[in-house]
Amino acid sequence: MARTTADITVPDLTGKLAVVTGASDGMGLFLAGRLAAAGAEVIMPVRNRRKGETAIATIREWHPGAAVSLRDLDLASLRSVATLGAALRDEGRPIHLMINNAGVMTPPTHQYTAEGIELQFGTNHLAHVALVAHLMPLLRAGRARVTSQTSVAANSNEINWDDPTWQGPYNAGRAYSHSKIAFGLFGLELQRRSEAGNWGITSNITQPGIAPTNLLAARPEVGRTRDTMSVRLIRVLSRVGLLGTPQTAMLPALYAATHPDARPGRFYGPQSVANMSGRPGEQKLYSNLRSEEDAARMWDLSAKLAGVSFPA
Ligand SMILES: NC(=O)c1ccc[n+]([C@@H]2O[C@H](COP(=O)([O-])OP(=O)(O)OC[C@H]3O[C@@H](n4cnc5c(N)ncnc54)[C@H](O)[C@@H]3O)[C@@H](O)[C@H]2O)c1
């Protein structure tokens, strides 16, 4: 079957400063590459410098002269997030665009961040909440658009209000959904708070469909050494054009972060759940993301757990 290729036009981003998390691999690498190709200067905070250097070399091969640079960040440590925040505040440059893209999915064992918080909730959600809080003066100065990557997994399971950091009984799939519901609620609440408090930033959320990336693949560093049957199936479906690739799956985030038609407080994804065309569009909010009461509750809880505060 022929793959339908779809793409979007990215406006000229000359003079804009962007921050993209998780840009050493998968969708983040393509996101950073496309922003740089449009003229943005892109800061890529990475956990693994060696992989980061390779990513930079790849982007420069695609787009010679791309203005991309690395910073150190381990999202599994709130101290590391605070250190990056302080370093960027010291640099003092307004940020115009931020894509909260990094993530982990279903580690093979119950793992925790440096602060003892379940790894997926800590990495996918709390660390990004903290990063946004630490960067708030720069985001406000740049009247930034903040785009946060959730998942189709936010459409199943529910928030574990009884044990949000998963100290008790654990299910990795439920914890992944929990992290992505929490993060989706955060991205929507960020828009509401910014609007109410005149912070001058906007926020929207995205889901990329499904694409074979390291997120799903065998990853020895987290103790998984073989692709599961379902991962092999995803690879095959992607190859024949029935699921996305990293290049197409990142399009909703690219659209939400840059396109003049993308609106604050909205949810963008591929036009079909299977990401057959890869063309992004606005999506109906998953029921898990609709409650403003849940969003406000998660906001307060997350700020407390992350030890950060936001403007009034
Ligand atoms: N691939 C899919 O099918 C799919 C589906 C739904 C949602 N998503 C979401 O899309 C986003 C991008 O995922 P991807 O598929 O490109 O995966 P990926 O594994 O290729 O990339 C994830 C990135 O996050 C970074 N990261 C993970 N833990 C980190 C840490 N502790 N500190 C710093 N960086 C860290 C990784 O180094 C990597 O660069 C994730 O948020 C993921 O949850 C992916």
The ligand as a Gaussian input file, in Angstrom:
#p B3LYP/6-31G(d) Opt

LIG

0 1
 N        5.625000       6.563000      19.704000
 C        4.323000       6.534000      19.929000
 O        3.604000       5.719000      19.335000
 C        3.695000       7.503000      20.866000
 C        2.308000       7.429000      21.048000
 C        1.693000       8.337000      21.909000
 C        2.450000       9.296000      22.565000
 N        3.801000       9.329000      22.381000
 C        4.543000      10.372000      23.103000
 O        5.334000      11.097000      22.195000
 C        6.497000      11.624000      22.869000
 C        7.735000      11.320000      22.068000
 O        7.948000       9.928000      22.090000
 P        8.724000       9.098000      20.973000
 O        7.781000       8.088000      20.489000
 O        9.394000      10.004000      20.031000
 O        9.756000       8.319000      21.912000
 P       11.341000       8.221000      21.957000
 O       11.641000       7.185000      22.990000
 O       11.912000       8.042000      20.586000
 O       11.755000       9.654000      22.484000
 C       11.546000      10.022000      23.830000
 C       12.572000      11.055000      24.200000
 O       12.409000      11.391000      25.587000
 C       13.698000      11.411000      26.187000
 N       13.660000      11.108000      27.604000
 C       13.112000      10.035000      28.218000
 N       13.393000      10.068000      29.537000
 C       14.113000      11.197000      29.766000
 C       14.731000      11.768000      30.898000
 N       14.656000      11.176000      32.100000
 N       15.375000      12.925000      30.771000
 C       15.497000      13.536000      29.554000
 N       14.960000      13.027000      28.422000
 C       14.288000      11.866000      28.538000
 C       14.471000      10.315000      25.442000
 O       15.873000      10.460000      25.621000
 C       14.023000      10.566000      24.019000
 O       14.793000      11.595000      23.438000
 C        6.474000      11.013000      24.269000
 O        5.932000      11.952000      25.168000
 C        5.534000       9.843000      24.122000
 O        4.927000       9.496000      25.342000
 C        4.438000       8.459000      21.556000

